[in-house]
Amino acid sequence: MVRFVFRLLSLITLAMAIMAATLDAIQSVAASEPVLTPLAVAWTAASPQSIAFVADTIMNRLSPALWDPVTLWVLSQPAAVVLLALSLLFWMAGYKRQPFAGRFTA
């Protein structure tokens, strides 16, 4: 059941990454130069309340030192790249390995 949840999360984040990459590609063609939307801009446009909630949670419940170097760096990266990496991590968590000896072992 947990494997299914990770695979579903991987599919959802992959779809979001494809949408972000498509929007960046359309904007790049329109502007005649590469346009890469940072994750913070895309997240704020989609749901400003949730990014404020995550920032408040990290600052108050975890460590304020974690917000500055780590989270701000991730939020400044292109949205499509971050979502692709997150999709890969979810897929790896839900991956079922093949038996070492092969498919037809007893």
Helices and strands as residue ranges (DSSP letters): H 2-31, H 39-46, H 48-60, H 64-66, I 67-71, H 72-76, H 79-93
